[in-house]
Amino acid sequence: MIKAVLFDLDGTLADTALDLGAALNRMLAARGLPPQPYSAIRPLASHGARGLVGLGFGREHPDFEALRLGFLDEYERGFADETRLFDGIAELILALDARGCAWGIVTNKPSRFTDRLVPALPFPLPPAVVVSGDTVGVAKPDPRPMHHAAHGLALTAADCLYVGDAERDMAAGRAAGMRTALVNWGYFDASDHAENWGADLRVDHPLQLLNHLD
């Protein structure tokens, strides 16, 4: 019996790609460079600052680290402007609560954003635990953030289902000893070969997770 469902944030609970992409395109515009289309931004949104700066400027850019830090500052200007919960997330959280199942967040997003974005989103109930990318000093795919979340709920990893949209989500969940679910609405495309990520299950809509808790 699953006693808690833990979620990734970007691309799983919340559609953050528009705000992430806007930050990148403001940086590009300031340097006289053309904007990146949303079709290129969306698949990389779960890869955070490194993925998006790599898209806009190239991974081998000599000032990559400065650009990455600059991106975080730019994103801070509008991290909640267009971000929304995916359809069905609010209903899922209410259904989990009705079953007595806790829910929480384990994300690689830095706490400087998570601590303000999570309360700003229209979750019908607050998460029982939030672990950010810098909470324990390491980020996914390391399993330590997963163990930290389970410990915060006074549960074992085996009591938890981890839900995400990236290969590192599935790897971290498996390494921690959790069951894993990959969301098909997430930030990846066919070229990522998500079928090879080792998810225990895949879902097309949040409420489908309710069929896999027993």
BAFI-3210 file (N, C-alpha, C; in Angstrom, 3 decimals, decimal comma, padded with zeros to 6 digits):
// residues 214
n [1|2|3|4|5|6|7|8|9|10|11|12|13|14|15|16|17|18|19|20|21|22|23|24|25|26|27|28|29|30|31|32|33|34|35|36|37|38|39|40|41|42|43|44|45|46|47|48|49|50|51|52|53|54|55|56|57|58|59|60|61|62|63|64|65|66|67|68|69|70|71|72|73|74|75|76|77|78|79|80|81|82|83|84|85|86|87|88|89|90|91|92|93|94|95|96|97|98|99|100|101|102|103|104|105|106|107|108|109|110|111|112|113|114|115|116|117|118|119|120|121|122|123|124|125|126|127|128|129|130|131|132|133|134|135|136|137|138|139|140|141|142|143|144|145|146|147|148|149|150|151|152|153|154|155|156|157|158|159|160|161|162|163|164|165|166|167|168|169|170|171|172|173|174|175|176|177|178|179|180|181|182|183|184|185|186|187|188|189|190|191|192|193|194|195|196|197|198|199|200|201|202|203|204|205|206|207|208|209|210|211|212|213|214]
n.u [000,842|000,665|001,675|002,357|002,633|005,103|006,224|007,894|008,444|008,612|007,158|005,731|003,973|003,528|003,264|005,845|007,233|006,758|007,475|010,167|011,172|010,654|012,458|014,902|014,667|014,576|017,179|018,547|017,543|018,596|021,186|021,155|020,430|018,504|015,212|014,428|012,245|009,124|008,709|011,245|012,105|010,356|010,837|013,208|012,751|012,653|015,290|016,359|018,370|020,860|020,239|018,623|020,202|022,208|020,764|020,244|022,761|024,753|026,512|029,243|029,984|032,226|031,601|029,781|029,042|028,675|026,573|024,664|024,191|023,269|020,940|019,355|018,956|017,498|015,249|014,134|012,811|010,352|009,174|006,721|004,850|003,438|003,192|001,419|-000,687|-000,855|-003,654|-005,910|-004,261|-004,921|-007,309|-006,333|-004,735|-006,668|-008,044|-006,067|-005,757|-008,273|-008,045|-006,317|-003,668|-000,498|001,126|003,922|006,774|009,636|012,161|014,544|014,725|016,057|015,896|015,471|013,595|011,620|010,640|009,047|007,485|005,933|004,042|002,639|001,245|-001,922|-002,517|-004,817|-004,397|-001,656|001,679|002,998|005,683|008,552|011,254|013,975|016,331|018,687|018,416|019,518|022,096|022,788|021,409|018,726|019,909|020,720|019,823|019,458|017,887|015,352|015,220|015,374|012,923|011,104|011,846|011,073|008,369|008,026|008,129|009,055|011,114|009,950|007,304|006,503|005,482|007,072|006,711|007,411|008,934|011,291|014,389|016,246|014,527|013,256|015,501|016,427|014,247|014,152|016,700|016,370|014,571|011,887|008,655|008,057|006,625|006,063|005,129|003,211|002,616|004,784|007,977|009,451|010,474|009,995|012,573|013,987|013,667|012,046|010,957|012,995|013,688|013,015|010,685|008,152|005,512|003,483|001,622|-001,163|-002,790|-003,247|-005,160|-005,122|-003,176|-004,356|-005,230|-003,151|-002,295|-002,779]
n.v [-001,195|002,128|004,889|007,505|009,969|011,316|014,087|015,364|018,800|020,866|020,381|018,209|018,569|021,299|023,560|025,103|026,012|028,244|030,518|029,916|029,831|032,461|033,866|032,989|033,983|036,734|037,148|036,473|038,423|040,732|040,523|040,804|038,550|036,044|034,919|031,789|029,260|028,156|025,456|024,377|025,025|023,788|020,859|020,911|022,102|020,836|020,468|022,610|025,528|024,949|023,362|025,116|027,413|026,185|025,569|028,146|029,418|027,578|024,745|024,857|027,436|030,011|031,588|030,178|029,488|031,970|032,874|031,006|031,651|034,220|033,635|032,516|034,785|036,315|034,700|034,945|037,306|036,742|034,261|033,224|034,188|033,069|030,453|027,487|025,020|021,713|020,353|018,522|018,084|019,394|018,080|015,496|015,758|016,324|013,906|012,130|013,009|012,358|009,640|009,327|009,546|010,880|013,742|015,122|017,105|016,665|018,219|019,448|022,120|025,183|026,253|028,973|029,606|027,586|027,862|030,075|029,750|027,380|027,977|029,917|028,681|027,234|024,952|022,719|021,766|022,057|020,786|017,989|017,749|019,371|019,140|020,697|021,378|022,055|021,338|019,148|019,257|017,750|016,772|015,208|012,889|011,629|009,633|010,718|013,103|011,947|010,063|011,845|013,172|011,048|010,407|012,765|012,451|010,435|007,874|004,897|004,492|002,544|002,890|004,854|006,424|007,744|010,427|011,672|013,454|013,082|011,445|011,375|011,542|009,058|007,457|008,351|007,716|004,890|004,221|004,986|003,157|003,422|003,066|004,069|006,547|007,712|010,682|011,306|013,788|015,362|017,185|016,135|014,504|012,327|011,729|011,391|008,812|007,698|005,300|003,724|004,415|003,049|003,284|002,297|002,581|004,361|007,319|009,036|010,997|012,865|011,733|009,055|007,936|007,154|004,607|002,998|002,784|000,835]
n.w [000,000|-000,966|000,868|000,601|-001,938|-003,833|-005,685|-008,578|-009,511|-011,739|-014,837|-013,982|-011,675|-012,120|-014,858|-015,903|-018,043|-019,727|-018,200|-017,660|-020,267|-021,058|-019,455|-020,520|-023,147|-022,691|-021,863|-024,213|-025,972|-024,818|-025,573|-028,243|-029,669|-031,443|-030,380|-028,730|-029,901|-028,424|-028,874|-028,860|-026,327|-024,442|-024,240|-022,798|-020,404|-017,911|-017,403|-016,227|-015,386|-016,571|-018,819|-020,328|-020,695|-022,121|-024,438|-025,438|-025,633|-025,996|-024,812|-024,602|-024,272|-023,342|-021,141|-019,690|-016,996|-015,772|-017,333|-016,614|-013,910|-014,325|-015,692|-013,639|-012,056|-013,865|-014,249|-011,755|-011,879|-012,937|-012,147|-011,503|-013,229|-015,489|-014,770|-014,118|-012,520|-013,820|-015,593|-013,628|-011,453|-009,012|-008,392|-008,076|-005,763|-003,811|-003,917|-003,047|-000,419|000,580|000,676|002,712|002,080|002,027|000,468|-001,310|-002,363|-004,331|-005,750|-008,175|-008,336|-007,163|-003,725|-003,446|-005,301|-005,065|-002,431|-002,609|-004,898|-004,586|-002,417|-003,821|-005,821|-006,790|-005,015|-003,544|-001,014|001,233|000,542|002,373|002,715|001,404|-000,666|-001,911|-004,618|-003,349|-000,732|000,705|-000,115|-002,320|-005,487|-007,383|-009,835|-007,459|-004,673|-002,147|-001,640|-001,911|000,155|002,269|002,053|002,525|005,139|006,391|006,345|008,077|007,016|005,165|002,228|000,631|001,120|-000,545|-003,606|-006,384|-008,581|-011,729|-014,537|-015,851|-016,776|-014,679|-012,532|-012,478|-012,085|-009,573|-007,929|-008,188|-007,164|-004,562|-003,653|-004,129|-005,720|-009,103|-011,249|-014,472|-016,036|-018,835|-019,800|-019,431|-019,651|-022,055|-025,112|-027,993|-028,809|-026,495|-025,629|-023,536|-022,830|-022,036|-019,485|-017,225|-015,656|-013,351|-014,018|-016,419|-016,965|-018,388|-017,414|-014,413|-012,539|-013,113|-011,574|-009,224|-009,596|-008,978|-006,370|-004,496]
ca.u [000,000|001,390|001,244|002,655|003,024|006,036|006,195|008,724|007,659|008,546|006,790|004,967|002,868|003,310|003,771|006,722|008,054|006,605|008,284|011,565|011,501|010,666|013,722|015,954|014,524|014,982|018,639|018,968|017,214|019,526|022,467|020,923|020,286|017,098|014,583|014,213|010,814|008,614|008,856|012,593|012,256|009,556|011,462|014,372|012,385|012,995|016,738|016,727|019,189|021,924|019,665|018,107|021,343|022,839|019,968|020,352|024,122|025,675|027,139|030,683|030,214|033,270|031,007|028,575|028,650|028,140|025,265|023,732|023,823|022,457|019,607|018,613|018,526|016,452|014,050|013,555|011,950|009,021|009,073|005,328|003,966|002,580|003,222|000,107|-000,797|-001,419|-005,036|-006,087|-003,387|-005,677|-008,250|-005,545|-004,333|-007,848|-008,341|-005,062|-006,101|-009,461|-007,590|-005,340|-002,347|000,224|001,803|005,019|007,519|011,098|012,513|015,898|014,631|016,648|014,928|015,162|012,361|010,625|010,046|008,044|006,570|004,979|002,893|001,905|000,445|-003,238|-002,729|-005,935|-003,836|-000,201|002,452|003,476|007,134|009,134|012,706|014,475|017,581|019,804|018,028|020,448|023,430|022,871|020,137|018,456|019,449|021,122|018,614|019,368|016,688|014,185|015,234|015,082|011,475|010,433|012,110|010,249|007,001|008,100|007,837|010,175|011,043|009,039|005,936|006,287|005,498|007,639|006,114|008,219|008,888|012,662|015,142|016,839|013,458|013,084|016,724|016,463|013,216|014,591|017,847|015,890|013,697|010,485|008,031|008,166|005,630|006,450|003,952|003,341|002,449|005,972|008,871|010,364|009,901|010,292|014,019|014,556|013,508|011,591|010,634|014,183|014,027|012,770|009,542|007,235|004,271|003,344|000,236|-001,521|-003,556|-002,958|-006,080|-004,801|-002,312|-005,179|-005,419|-001,896|-001,891|-003,050]
ca.v [000,000|003,384|005,799|008,883|010,205|012,423|014,588|016,401|020,033|021,357|019,378|017,134|019,260|022,646|023,915|026,249|026,225|029,589|031,459|029,581|030,262|033,923|034,317|032,749|034,876|038,083|037,161|036,482|039,729|041,724|040,346|040,924|037,218|035,710|034,102|030,366|028,953|027,340|024,042|023,965|025,255|022,902|019,580|021,119|022,880|020,100|020,440|023,773|026,593|024,420|022,948|026,246|028,226|025,421|025,763|029,498|029,923|026,489|024,190|025,141|028,884|030,261|032,244|029,411|029,559|033,315|032,911|030,200|032,457|035,310|033,104|032,392|036,132|036,723|033,899|035,457|038,444|036,342|032,803|032,805|034,985|032,226|029,073|026,976|023,580|020,938|019,916|017,295|017,999|019,766|016,993|014,369|016,025|016,133|012,469|011,520|013,357|011,588|008,271|009,338|009,409|012,145|014,110|016,049|017,527|016,547|018,899|019,987|023,582|025,740|026,686|030,402|029,655|026,650|028,354|031,095|029,306|026,374|028,609|030,766|027,849|026,960|023,617|022,752|021,444|022,221|019,540|017,603|017,910|019,928|019,011|021,415|020,854|022,350|021,061|018,214|019,425|017,019|016,774|014,023|011,519|011,089|009,265|011,298|013,934|011,076|009,543|012,964|013,396|009,940|010,571|013,866|011,945|009,286|006,692|004,318|004,714|001,563|003,364|006,033|006,437|008,992|010,769|012,687|013,512|013,066|010,220|011,445|011,273|007,615|006,900|008,674|006,923|003,495|004,103|005,153|002,046|003,801|002,833|005,277|006,774|008,727|011,372|011,488|015,199|016,067|017,903|015,309|014,146|010,961|011,536|011,061|007,372|007,538|003,891|003,077|005,031|002,109|003,626|001,192|002,813|005,634|007,787|010,115|012,009|012,712|010,879|007,647|007,454|006,571|003,177|002,273|003,046|-000,322]
ca.w [000,000|-001,029|001,924|000,205|-003,325|-003,957|-007,054|-009,151|-009,650|-013,116|-015,828|-013,356|-011,007|-012,647|-016,177|-015,679|-019,234|-020,280|-017,428|-017,895|-021,619|-021,109|-018,875|-021,513|-024,295|-022,273|-021,903|-025,609|-026,547|-024,272|-026,262|-029,674|-030,262|-031,709|-029,338|-028,959|-029,953|-027,316|-029,231|-028,459|-024,893|-023,593|-023,875|-021,941|-019,225|-016,694|-017,255|-015,442|-015,945|-017,442|-020,089|-021,096|-021,123|-023,194|-025,651|-025,961|-025,832|-026,250|-023,605|-024,590|-024,188|-022,322|-019,969|-019,392|-015,589|-015,535|-017,982|-015,801|-012,754|-014,843|-015,988|-012,389|-011,677|-014,812|-013,940|-010,509|-012,211|-013,392|-012,019|-011,282|-014,088|-016,328|-014,284|-013,728|-012,286|-014,920|-015,399|-012,866|-010,276|-007,817|-008,101|-007,574|-004,387|-002,970|-003,866|-002,174|000,961|000,962|000,938|003,800|001,465|002,055|-000,777|-001,126|-003,546|-004,371|-006,993|-008,283|-008,365|-005,953|-002,719|-003,615|-006,078|-004,538|-001,194|-002,931|-005,942|-004,100|-001,760|-004,753|-006,719|-006,182|-004,479|-002,604|000,292|001,145|000,612|003,706|002,724|000,181|-000,731|-003,081|-005,156|-002,461|000,654|001,355|-000,679|-003,581|-006,199|-008,196|-009,547|-006,163|-003,929|-000,811|-001,461|-001,787|001,521|003,160|002,010|003,215|006,565|006,852|006,477|008,989|006,209|004,441|000,781|000,047|001,313|-001,391|-005,069|-006,884|-009,873|-012,381|-015,998|-016,368|-016,523|-013,348|-011,562|-012,390|-011,504|-008,142|-007,262|-008,129|-006,265|-003,189|-003,293|-004,325|-007,022|-009,914|-012,293|-015,443|-016,556|-020,277|-020,146|-018,974|-020,546|-022,838|-026,406|-028,437|-028,944|-025,192|-025,416|-022,155|-022,576|-021,465|-018,202|-016,141|-014,813|-013,045|-014,751|-017,106|-016,887|-019,302|-016,680|-012,989|-011,792|-013,358|-010,496|-008,166|-009,874|-008,715|-004,992|-003,628]
c.u [000,880|000,813|001,515|003,032|003,884|006,160|007,411|007,835|007,510|008,222|005,988|003,743|002,514|003,961|004,541|007,460|007,939|007,459|009,776|012,007|011,552|011,963|014,864|015,856|014,804|016,504|019,148|018,718|018,198|020,885|022,316|020,786|018,820|016,518|014,524|012,708|010,401|008,794|010,236|012,783|011,572|010,253|012,636|014,027|012,733|014,497|017,265|017,625|020,240|021,364|019,233|019,219|022,107|022,096|020,227|021,753|025,141|026,389|028,609|030,983|031,230|032,732|029,772|028,131|028,082|026,755|024,240|023,265|022,949|021,046|018,772|018,114|017,399|015,149|013,354|012,624|010,528|008,754|007,644|004,352|002,958|002,507|001,859|000,229|-001,332|-002,842|-005,064|-005,246|-004,156|-006,640|-007,526|-005,172|-005,503|-008,191|-007,336|-005,394|-007,302|-009,110|-006,639|-003,923|-001,671|000,806|002,890|005,755|009,004|011,532|013,977|015,892|015,235|015,585|014,590|013,906|011,263|009,901|008,976|007,035|005,526|003,814|002,052|001,009|-000,855|-003,449|-003,892|-005,527|-002,322|000,509|002,932|004,981|007,540|010,651|013,167|015,829|018,781|019,492|019,049|021,845|023,695|021,474|019,943|019,392|019,976|019,871|018,456|018,210|015,411|014,084|014,899|013,578|010,728|010,623|011,246|008,791|006,909|007,695|009,144|010,025|010,049|007,583|005,538|006,283|006,072|007,192|006,931|008,146|010,270|013,358|015,748|015,795|013,287|014,308|016,786|015,438|013,627|015,711|017,440|015,029|012,227|009,964|008,039|007,078|006,103|005,199|004,160|003,080|003,710|006,833|009,900|009,704|010,411|011,791|014,690|014,470|013,130|011,219|011,807|014,536|013,668|011,642|008,686|005,917|004,324|001,873|000,038|-002,253|-003,329|-003,867|-005,844|-003,888|-003,110|-005,392|-004,212|-001,406|-002,065|-002,044]
c.v [001,249|004,341|007,265|008,906|011,463|012,806|015,461|017,642|020,457|020,221|018,225|017,700|020,559|022,821|025,221|026,692|027,635|030,598|031,184|030,069|031,774|034,482|034,138|033,758|036,335|038,204|037,254|037,846|040,801|041,661|040,370|039,602|036,885|034,836|032,637|030,094|028,058|025,855|023,515|024,068|024,168|021,586|019,704|021,796|022,164|020,036|021,705|024,739|026,060|024,040|024,122|027,185|027,502|025,565|027,128|029,914|028,845|026,049|024,563|026,635|029,176|030,916|031,494|029,573|030,930|033,460|032,122|030,998|033,639|034,860|033,001|033,756|036,619|035,990|034,424|036,639|038,013|034,863|032,308|033,549|034,129|030,783|028,660|025,500|022,914|020,514|018,594|017,201|018,337|018,659|015,769|014,578|015,859|014,659|011,737|011,791|012,555|010,141|008,193|009,187|010,781|012,466|015,143|016,287|017,271|017,071|019,290|021,514|024,150|026,277|028,164|030,596|028,792|027,223|029,412|030,617|028,344|027,027|029,464|029,974|027,429|025,498|023,666|022,443|021,595|020,875|019,272|017,748|018,506|019,825|019,658|020,860|021,085|022,049|020,189|018,276|018,642|017,009|015,449|014,028|010,884|010,773|009,967|012,283|013,103|010,516|010,644|013,235|012,303|010,058|011,688|013,487|010,789|007,996|006,115|004,627|003,763|001,960|004,417|005,690|007,774|009,214|011,890|012,597|013,424|011,760|010,225|011,207|009,773|006,968|007,145|007,856|005,468|003,319|004,227|003,989|002,380|003,246|004,150|005,327|007,923|009,346|011,691|012,918|016,008|016,638|016,973|015,029|012,773|010,698|011,191|009,573|007,058|006,099|003,134|003,587|004,167|002,467|002,391|001,348|004,176|006,022|008,964|011,256|011,798|011,737|009,394|007,080|006,777|005,080|002,347|002,462|001,849|-001,439]
c.w [000,000|000,009|001,604|-001,270|-003,346|-005,425|-007,356|-009,325|-011,107|-014,076|-015,280|-012,644|-011,721|-014,012|-016,037|-016,937|-019,789|-019,528|-017,602|-019,270|-021,746|-020,536|-019,864|-022,646|-023,933|-022,287|-023,338|-026,243|-026,069|-024,956|-027,778|-030,399|-030,459|-030,600|-029,732|-028,984|-028,784|-027,603|-028,876|-026,952|-024,078|-023,259|-022,905|-020,617|-017,928|-016,447|-016,585|-016,179|-016,915|-018,813|-020,944|-021,544|-022,231|-024,507|-026,271|-026,362|-026,162|-024,992|-023,476|-024,517|-023,077|-021,047|-019,482|-017,936|-015,238|-016,166|-017,174|-014,583|-013,171|-015,191|-014,720|-011,917|-012,585|-014,530|-012,686|-010,768|-012,580|-013,265|-011,807|-012,187|-014,841|-015,848|-013,739|-013,354|-013,540|-014,571|-014,642|-011,612|-008,999|-007,414|-007,546|-006,117|-003,423|-002,825|-002,989|-000,709|001,448|001,277|002,127|003,327|001,443|000,675|-000,470|-002,426|-003,331|-005,738|-006,990|-008,345|-007,073|-004,997|-002,843|-004,458|-005,449|-003,328|-001,448|-003,967|-005,403|-003,350|-002,701|-005,701|-006,023|-005,787|-003,479|-001,173|000,194|001,175|002,024|003,830|001,383|000,296|-002,031|-003,509|-004,270|-000,998|001,373|000,744|-001,942|-004,192|-006,919|-009,408|-008,271|-005,344|-002,590|-000,639|-001,270|-000,362|002,535|003,214|002,757|004,720|007,147|007,036|007,463|008,278|005,668|002,958|000,129|000,213|000,287|-002,879|-005,491|-008,314|-010,499|-013,883|-016,632|-016,017|-015,124|-012,257|-011,366|-011,743|-009,999|-007,379|-007,112|-007,123|-004,802|-002,722|-003,363|-005,637|-007,781|-010,973|-013,173|-016,037|-018,039|-020,726|-019,856|-020,076|-021,175|-024,174|-026,822|-028,515|-027,619|-024,865|-023,965|-021,826|-021,960|-020,067|-016,999|-015,206|-014,558|-013,765|-015,414|-017,098|-017,824|-018,615|-015,189|-012,252|-012,038|-012,270|-009,394|-008,356|-009,453|-007,277|-004,080|-003,899]
res [m|i|k|a|v|l|f|d|l|d|g|t|l|a|d|t|a|l|d|l|g|a|a|l|n|r|m|l|a|a|r|g|l|p|p|q|p|y|s|a|i|r|p|l|a|s|h|g|a|r|g|l|v|g|l|g|f|g|r|e|h|p|d|f|e|a|l|r|l|g|f|l|d|e|y|e|r|g|f|a|d|e|t|r|l|f|d|g|i|a|e|l|i|l|a|l|d|a|r|g|c|a|w|g|i|v|t|n|k|p|s|r|f|t|d|r|l|v|p|a|l|p|f|p|l|p|p|a|v|v|v|s|g|d|t|v|g|v|a|k|p|d|p|r|p|m|h|h|a|a|h|g|l|a|l|t|a|a|d|c|l|y|v|g|d|a|e|r|d|m|a|a|g|r|a|a|g|m|r|t|a|l|v|n|w|g|y|f|d|a|s|d|h|a|e|n|w|g|a|d|l|r|v|d|h|p|l|q|l|l|n|h|l|d]
***
